[in-house]
Amino acid sequence: MSTTPRDLTCRELVDFLMSYLDDELPDPERRAFEAHLELCEDCVSYLRSYEATVRLERRAFEAPEAPVPDDVPEELVTAILSSRR
């Protein structure tokens, strides 16, 4: 028996993003998520930017002891280090 996924709002879609990317959404929620994406170009764009952010974040932590590239502003490095304390 096939059920129609309930409508998902843009706000609800955001709540499910990480679970969707980690392939952890149960089938009904995944179907609702994907149905919403078929109708909402804004959420498709948001998902793409979120995926890129997650990819960059994961890549940044592949080698946490690697030296900071020369093109990164010193103010940014200082701000990041300050926020870690």
Helices and strands as residue ranges (DSSP letters): H 10-21, H 27-39, H 41-60, H 74-84
